Amino acid sequence: MKLKGIERKRYDNGLTLLLEHLPEKKKAALVIGVKVGSVNENPELSGASHFNEHMLFKSNKYLSYKEIIRSLEYAGIITNAYTTYQYTAFYAKSPPREIEKAIQILFQAATNFSYEEKEFSLEKEVILAEIHNYINSPEDYVMSELFVPTLFRGTPLSNKILGTIESIKNIKKETLENFKAEYYTPGNMIIAVSGNFDIETVEKKVEETFASLEKRKSPNTNVKIDKRNEYYRKIETRKDITQTYLCSGYRVDGYESDDMHKIEFLSSLLSEGMSSRLFIELREKRGIGYSVGNIYYPLENVGIFCTHVDGFDTSRLKETENVINDIYQNLKKYGTKAKELEGMKNLFLSKYEDKLENVVNRGIMLIEREIYSIKFDFREKEKYIKEINNEDVMEIAEKIFTEDYTITLLMPEKS
């Protein structure tokens, strides 16, 4: 489906370029998505996509690390990068006059397949520290290192984005370089530019850089995950914590489903703001948990739906589980009243509008639309949310909230 106001180009080498010209904006966002993430890694390569992300702005044959950073920052260009289960992204938020420089430097980063040994070794230590930080942060650990791998046990989505201590320690520089060269092909890349920029300037610079790359065979990155759930309970104990951390949830539909917006709104009812069901029932009424909420993370054919309660007294575990179940059952049986339905729609859409104000977010939405084969226009979210009624809420709650859930618990070890 073609998007109004979005120019889409597909070059002979397989590269996809998306342009959203918004002259009223002060900045331009250049976002590059590469279809490679943790689902594409074997155990020995666990964390390779994330490691390559860390190496993007290191020294290359054109510039040293210091020259790259100074060239970007002194021009007012803000950069960042991140890795997900199914793609890696890096971006530059640039003043309009500096967009050519941003494209040039990100092109050099994307096509650098030879790392300096010293920088590689130092970054390995940084990533190991990052993994240890996750381990030392129970609320992060219980979600990304315990719940998601357990929910998707036996599938590529159980692979940890950061990798493991063992895999990062053992990975060789040449192995990492070869992995990047295999996946960072023009046909595996999507470039999105959103905001205030000169269209001709951007197109010309992309044609001189990314579009001029030789066409290479791109690996098959499509991964389909079974959405069936079954009850599974996993408990991990640690000596260094004094509270319990809970994540409970399901494999649900992803972007390809017509129910995606309903699932997103159901998650909002559970956890958006201080008016949400989980916040009121757990924290306000009972003082359970410092951080409580629900996460819906859609991918192409599957999504993660998870209720989390971070940091509560272990003696209240059964009570906590009962409260969560009661909330689920209430939504299945009664749904929501008109005042709550409209109020939560207003809150959801207000936050979404804030998200759209950021040109980087818009660029990310554009590349995700390509990567996940999303059919709807992200700028028309309001239409889909406003259509949701109480019957939809009850129907989707009935579909999701079954007894076949996965629950993971991080608990203090008994002395």
C-alpha positions as CSV (number, residue, x, y, z in Angstrom):
1,M,0.0,0.0,0.0
2,K,1.4,3.3,-1.1
3,L,1.5,6.1,1.5
4,K,0.3,9.5,0.6
5,G,3.1,12.1,1.0
6,I,5.8,9.4,1.2
7,E,8.1,9.0,-1.8
8,R,9.4,5.4,-2.2
9,K,12.3,4.4,-4.4
10,R,13.6,0.9,-5.1
11,Y,17.1,1.0,-6.7
12,D,18.6,-1.7,-9.0
13,N,20.8,-3.0,-6.2
14,G,17.8,-3.7,-4.0
15,L,18.1,-0.6,-1.7
16,T,14.8,1.0,-0.6
17,L,14.6,4.8,0.0
18,L,11.6,6.4,1.7
19,L,11.3,10.2,1.8
20,E,8.8,12.2,4.0
21,H,9.3,15.9,3.3
22,L,8.0,18.0,6.2
23,P,9.4,21.5,5.6
24,E,7.7,22.9,8.8
25,K,10.1,20.8,10.9
26,K,13.5,22.2,12.1
27,K,15.5,19.0,11.6
28,A,15.8,16.0,9.3
29,A,16.1,12.4,10.5
30,L,18.1,9.9,8.5
31,V,17.2,6.4,9.7
32,I,18.9,3.3,8.2
33,G,17.4,-0.1,9.0
34,V,19.2,-3.4,8.3
35,K,17.3,-6.6,8.3
36,V,19.4,-8.5,10.8
37,G,18.9,-9.1,14.5
38,S,19.2,-11.7,17.2
39,V,16.8,-14.1,15.4
40,N,19.4,-14.5,12.7
41,E,22.2,-15.6,15.0
42,N,23.3,-19.1,16.0
43,P,24.6,-19.8,19.6
44,E,28.2,-19.0,18.6
45,L,27.2,-15.7,17.1
46,S,24.8,-14.7,19.9
47,G,25.0,-10.9,20.2
48,A,26.7,-10.4,16.9
49,S,24.1,-8.0,15.5
50,H,24.3,-5.9,18.6
51,F,28.1,-6.0,18.6
52,N,28.2,-4.7,15.0
53,E,25.8,-1.9,16.0
54,H,28.4,-0.9,18.7
55,M,31.1,-0.8,16.0
56,L,29.3,1.4,13.5
57,F,30.9,4.7,14.5
58,K,34.3,3.3,15.2
59,S,37.3,4.0,12.9
60,N,37.1,3.1,9.2
61,K,39.3,3.6,6.2
62,Y,38.0,7.1,5.8
63,L,38.1,8.6,9.3
64,S,39.2,7.8,12.8
65,Y,36.7,7.4,15.6
66,K,37.5,10.9,16.9
67,E,37.2,12.4,13.5
68,I,33.8,10.7,13.0
69,I,32.4,11.9,16.3
70,R,33.7,15.4,16.0
71,S,32.6,15.7,12.4
72,L,29.0,14.8,13.4
73,E,28.7,16.5,16.7
74,Y,30.4,19.8,15.7
75,A,27.9,20.0,12.8
76,G,25.0,19.6,15.2
77,I,24.2,16.1,14.1
78,I,22.9,13.8,16.8
79,T,23.4,10.0,16.2
80,N,22.4,6.8,17.9
81,A,21.7,3.2,17.1
82,Y,19.9,0.2,18.5
83,T,19.4,-3.5,17.9
84,T,16.1,-5.5,18.0
85,Y,15.1,-9.1,17.4
86,Q,14.7,-8.6,13.7
87,Y,16.6,-5.5,12.6
88,T,19.4,-3.1,13.5
89,A,18.9,0.6,13.1
90,F,21.2,3.7,13.2
91,Y,20.2,7.2,12.7
92,A,21.2,10.9,12.5
93,K,19.1,13.8,13.5
94,S,20.5,16.7,11.4
95,P,20.1,20.3,10.7
96,P,18.8,20.5,7.0
97,R,22.1,22.0,5.8
98,E,24.1,19.1,7.1
99,I,22.1,16.2,5.7
100,E,24.7,15.3,3.0
101,K,27.4,14.9,5.7
102,A,25.0,12.7,7.7
103,I,24.4,10.4,4.7
104,Q,28.1,10.3,3.9
105,I,29.2,9.3,7.4
106,L,26.4,6.8,7.9
107,F,27.3,5.3,4.5
108,Q,30.9,4.9,5.6
109,A,29.7,3.3,8.8
110,A,27.4,0.8,7.0
111,T,30.1,-0.3,4.6
112,N,33.0,-0.7,7.0
113,F,33.8,-4.4,7.2
114,S,37.2,-4.1,8.8
115,Y,37.6,-3.2,12.5
116,E,40.7,-2.1,14.3
117,E,41.8,-4.8,16.8
118,K,42.2,-2.4,19.7
119,E,38.7,-0.8,19.2
120,F,37.2,-4.3,18.8
121,S,38.8,-5.5,22.1
122,L,37.7,-2.4,24.0
123,E,34.1,-2.6,22.7
124,K,34.0,-6.2,23.7
125,E,34.6,-5.1,27.3
126,V,31.9,-2.4,27.0
127,I,29.3,-5.0,25.9
128,L,30.3,-7.4,28.6
129,A,29.7,-4.5,31.1
130,E,26.3,-3.9,29.5
131,I,25.3,-7.5,29.9
132,H,26.4,-7.4,33.6
133,N,24.3,-4.2,34.0
134,Y,21.3,-6.1,32.8
135,I,22.0,-8.9,35.2
136,N,22.4,-6.4,38.0
137,S,19.1,-4.7,37.1
138,P,16.3,-7.2,38.1
139,E,13.5,-5.3,36.3
140,D,15.5,-5.4,33.0
141,Y,16.8,-8.9,33.6
142,V,13.4,-10.5,34.3
143,M,11.9,-9.1,31.1
144,S,14.6,-9.4,28.4
145,E,16.8,-12.1,29.8
146,L,14.2,-14.3,31.5
147,F,10.7,-13.8,30.3
148,V,11.1,-13.3,26.5
149,P,13.5,-16.3,26.1
150,T,11.1,-18.4,28.1
151,L,8.0,-17.3,26.2
152,F,9.7,-18.1,22.9
153,R,11.6,-21.2,24.1
154,G,12.7,-23.3,21.2
155,T,12.4,-20.5,18.6
156,P,14.9,-17.9,17.3
157,L,13.1,-15.3,19.4
158,S,14.6,-16.9,22.5
159,N,18.0,-15.5,21.3
160,K,19.2,-12.7,23.6
161,I,19.9,-9.4,21.8
162,L,23.0,-8.6,23.9
163,G,24.3,-12.2,23.5
164,T,25.8,-14.1,26.4
165,I,28.9,-13.6,28.4
166,E,30.4,-16.7,26.8
167,S,29.5,-15.8,23.2
168,I,30.8,-12.2,23.5
169,K,34.0,-13.3,25.1
170,N,34.6,-15.9,22.4
171,I,33.6,-14.1,19.3
172,K,36.5,-13.2,16.9
173,K,36.9,-10.0,15.0
174,E,37.0,-11.7,11.6
175,T,33.8,-13.6,12.5
176,L,32.0,-10.4,13.4
177,E,33.2,-8.6,10.2
178,N,32.1,-11.5,8.0
179,F,28.7,-11.5,9.7
180,K,28.2,-7.8,9.0
181,A,29.3,-8.2,5.4
182,E,26.8,-11.0,4.9
183,Y,23.8,-9.0,6.1
184,Y,24.7,-5.3,5.4
185,T,23.8,-5.6,1.7
186,P,21.8,-3.0,-0.3
187,G,18.9,-5.3,-0.7
188,N,18.8,-5.8,3.1
189,M,18.8,-2.0,3.8
190,I,16.0,0.5,4.1
191,I,16.8,4.2,4.3
192,A,14.1,6.7,5.5
193,V,14.5,10.5,5.7
194,S,11.8,12.4,7.5
195,G,11.6,16.1,8.2
196,N,13.1,19.3,6.7
197,F,15.5,18.5,3.9
198,D,16.1,19.3,0.2
199,I,14.7,16.3,-1.7
200,E,17.1,16.6,-4.7
201,T,20.1,16.9,-2.4
202,V,19.1,13.7,-0.5
203,E,18.3,11.7,-3.6
204,K,21.6,12.7,-5.3
205,K,23.7,11.9,-2.2
206,V,22.0,8.5,-1.7
207,E,22.6,7.7,-5.4
208,E,26.3,8.6,-5.0
209,T,26.6,6.4,-1.9
210,F,24.2,3.6,-1.0
211,A,22.5,3.2,-4.4
212,S,25.9,2.9,-6.1
213,L,26.9,-0.2,-4.1
214,E,27.2,-3.4,-6.1
215,K,24.1,-5.6,-5.9
216,R,24.8,-8.6,-3.7
217,K,22.8,-11.6,-2.7
218,S,20.9,-10.9,0.6
219,P,20.3,-13.7,3.1
220,N,16.8,-14.8,3.8
221,T,15.9,-13.0,7.0
222,N,12.2,-13.9,7.2
223,V,11.3,-15.8,10.4
224,K,7.8,-17.0,11.2
225,I,7.1,-17.9,14.8
226,D,4.4,-20.3,16.1
227,K,1.8,-18.2,18.0
228,R,0.5,-21.1,20.1
229,N,0.7,-20.7,23.9
230,E,1.0,-23.3,26.6
231,Y,1.2,-22.9,30.4
232,Y,4.8,-22.6,31.6
233,R,6.2,-21.4,34.9
234,K,9.8,-20.6,35.5
235,I,11.4,-19.5,38.7
236,E,14.9,-18.2,39.2
237,T,16.3,-17.3,42.6
238,R,19.2,-15.0,43.5
239,K,21.0,-14.2,46.6
240,D,21.6,-10.5,45.7
241,I,17.9,-9.4,45.7
242,T,15.3,-8.9,48.5
243,Q,12.1,-8.6,46.4
244,T,10.3,-10.6,43.7
245,Y,10.0,-9.6,40.1
246,L,7.2,-11.0,37.9
247,C,6.5,-11.1,34.2
248,S,3.5,-13.0,32.9
249,G,2.1,-13.0,29.3
250,Y,1.5,-14.5,26.0
251,R,2.5,-14.9,22.4
252,V,-0.1,-12.8,20.5
253,D,-0.7,-11.5,17.0
254,G,1.7,-9.0,15.4
255,Y,1.5,-6.3,12.7
256,E,0.0,-8.6,10.1
257,S,-3.1,-9.1,12.1
258,D,-6.2,-6.9,11.9
259,D,-6.4,-7.2,15.7
260,M,-3.1,-5.4,16.2
261,H,-4.7,-2.0,17.2
262,K,-7.1,-3.7,19.5
263,I,-4.3,-5.6,21.3
264,E,-2.3,-2.3,21.5
265,F,-5.3,-0.6,23.1
266,L,-5.9,-3.5,25.5
267,S,-2.4,-3.1,26.7
268,S,-3.0,0.6,27.1
269,L,-6.1,-0.1,29.3
270,L,-3.9,-2.2,31.5
271,S,-1.0,0.1,32.0
272,E,-1.2,3.5,30.3
273,G,-0.9,6.2,33.0
274,M,-2.1,6.3,36.6
275,S,-5.7,5.7,35.5
276,S,-4.8,2.2,34.2
277,R,-6.2,-1.0,35.7
278,L,-2.9,-2.5,36.8
279,F,-1.7,0.8,38.4
280,I,-4.9,1.3,40.4
281,E,-5.5,-2.3,41.5
282,L,-1.9,-3.2,42.3
283,R,-0.1,-0.1,43.3
284,E,-2.8,2.4,44.5
285,K,-5.2,0.0,46.3
286,R,-2.7,-2.5,47.6
287,G,0.8,-1.0,47.5
288,I,2.1,-3.9,45.4
289,G,5.1,-3.2,43.2
290,Y,7.1,-0.1,42.6
291,S,6.8,-0.4,38.8
292,V,3.7,-2.1,37.3
293,G,2.6,-2.2,33.7
294,N,2.0,-4.1,30.5
295,I,4.0,-4.2,27.3
296,Y,2.8,-5.1,23.8
297,Y,5.7,-5.5,21.4
298,P,4.5,-6.4,17.9
299,L,6.7,-8.0,15.3
300,E,5.5,-9.1,11.8
301,N,3.6,-12.3,12.5
302,V,3.8,-12.5,16.3
303,G,3.9,-10.1,19.3
304,I,4.9,-10.1,22.9
305,F,2.2,-9.3,25.5
306,C,3.6,-9.1,29.0
307,T,2.3,-7.9,32.4
308,H,5.1,-7.0,34.7
309,V,5.3,-6.2,38.5
310,D,8.7,-5.1,39.6
311,G,9.9,-5.2,43.2
312,F,7.3,-6.5,45.7
313,D,7.3,-8.6,48.9
314,T,7.6,-12.3,48.1
315,S,4.9,-13.1,50.7
316,R,2.4,-11.3,48.4
317,L,3.1,-13.3,45.3
318,K,-0.2,-15.3,45.3
319,E,-2.2,-12.1,46.0
320,T,-0.4,-10.4,43.1
321,E,-1.1,-13.2,40.7
322,N,-4.8,-13.3,41.8
323,V,-5.2,-9.5,41.2
324,I,-3.7,-9.8,37.7
325,N,-6.0,-12.7,36.9
326,D,-9.1,-10.8,38.3
327,I,-8.2,-7.8,36.0
328,Y,-8.0,-10.1,33.0
329,Q,-11.3,-11.9,33.8
330,N,-13.1,-8.6,34.4
331,L,-12.0,-7.3,31.0
332,K,-13.2,-10.6,29.4
333,K,-16.6,-10.5,31.1
334,Y,-17.4,-6.7,31.3
335,G,-14.9,-4.9,29.1
336,T,-14.8,-1.2,29.9
337,K,-17.3,1.5,30.6
338,A,-17.9,4.4,28.2
339,K,-16.0,7.0,30.3
340,E,-12.9,4.8,30.7
341,L,-13.0,3.8,27.0
342,E,-13.1,7.3,25.7
343,G,-10.7,8.6,28.4
344,M,-8.1,6.0,27.6
345,K,-8.4,6.6,23.9
346,N,-7.7,10.3,24.5
347,L,-4.6,9.4,26.6
348,F,-3.4,6.9,24.1
349,L,-3.7,9.3,21.1
350,S,-2.2,12.2,23.0
351,K,0.9,10.2,23.7
352,Y,1.0,8.9,20.1
353,E,0.7,12.5,18.8
354,D,3.7,13.4,20.9
355,K,5.6,10.5,19.4
356,L,4.8,11.7,15.8
357,E,6.3,15.2,16.6
358,N,9.7,13.6,16.6
359,V,11.1,13.1,13.1
360,V,13.3,10.2,14.3
361,N,10.3,8.3,15.4
362,R,8.6,9.0,12.1
363,G,11.7,7.6,10.3
364,I,11.7,4.5,12.5
365,M,8.0,4.0,11.7
366,L,8.8,4.1,8.0
367,I,11.6,1.5,8.1
368,E,9.5,-0.7,10.4
369,R,6.7,-0.6,7.9
370,E,9.0,-2.1,5.3
371,I,10.7,-4.6,7.6
372,Y,7.4,-5.9,9.1
373,S,5.3,-5.5,5.9
374,I,2.9,-3.3,7.8
375,K,-0.3,-2.5,5.8
376,F,-1.7,0.5,7.7
377,D,-0.5,4.1,7.6
378,F,1.1,4.9,11.0
379,R,-0.2,8.5,10.6
380,E,-3.8,7.3,10.7
381,K,-3.6,5.6,14.1
382,E,-6.4,7.8,15.4
383,K,-8.9,6.3,12.9
384,Y,-8.1,2.7,14.1
385,I,-8.2,3.5,17.8
386,K,-11.4,5.6,17.6
387,E,-13.2,2.6,15.9
388,I,-12.6,0.3,18.9
389,N,-15.7,-0.3,21.0
390,N,-16.4,-2.3,24.2
391,E,-17.3,-5.5,22.3
392,D,-13.8,-5.3,20.7
393,V,-12.2,-5.0,24.1
394,M,-14.1,-8.0,25.5
395,E,-13.5,-10.0,22.3
396,I,-9.7,-9.5,22.3
397,A,-9.4,-10.0,26.0
398,E,-11.3,-13.4,25.6
399,K,-8.9,-14.3,22.8
400,I,-5.7,-13.5,24.7
401,F,-6.4,-14.2,28.4
402,T,-6.4,-18.0,28.5
403,E,-4.9,-20.4,31.1
404,D,-2.0,-21.1,28.6
405,Y,0.3,-18.3,29.7
406,T,4.0,-18.1,30.5
407,I,5.1,-16.7,33.8
408,T,8.6,-16.0,35.0
409,L,9.6,-15.1,38.5
410,L,12.9,-13.7,39.8
411,M,12.9,-14.3,43.5
412,P,15.2,-13.9,46.5
413,E,17.0,-17.1,47.5
414,K,15.8,-18.4,50.8
415,S,18.5,-18.2,53.5
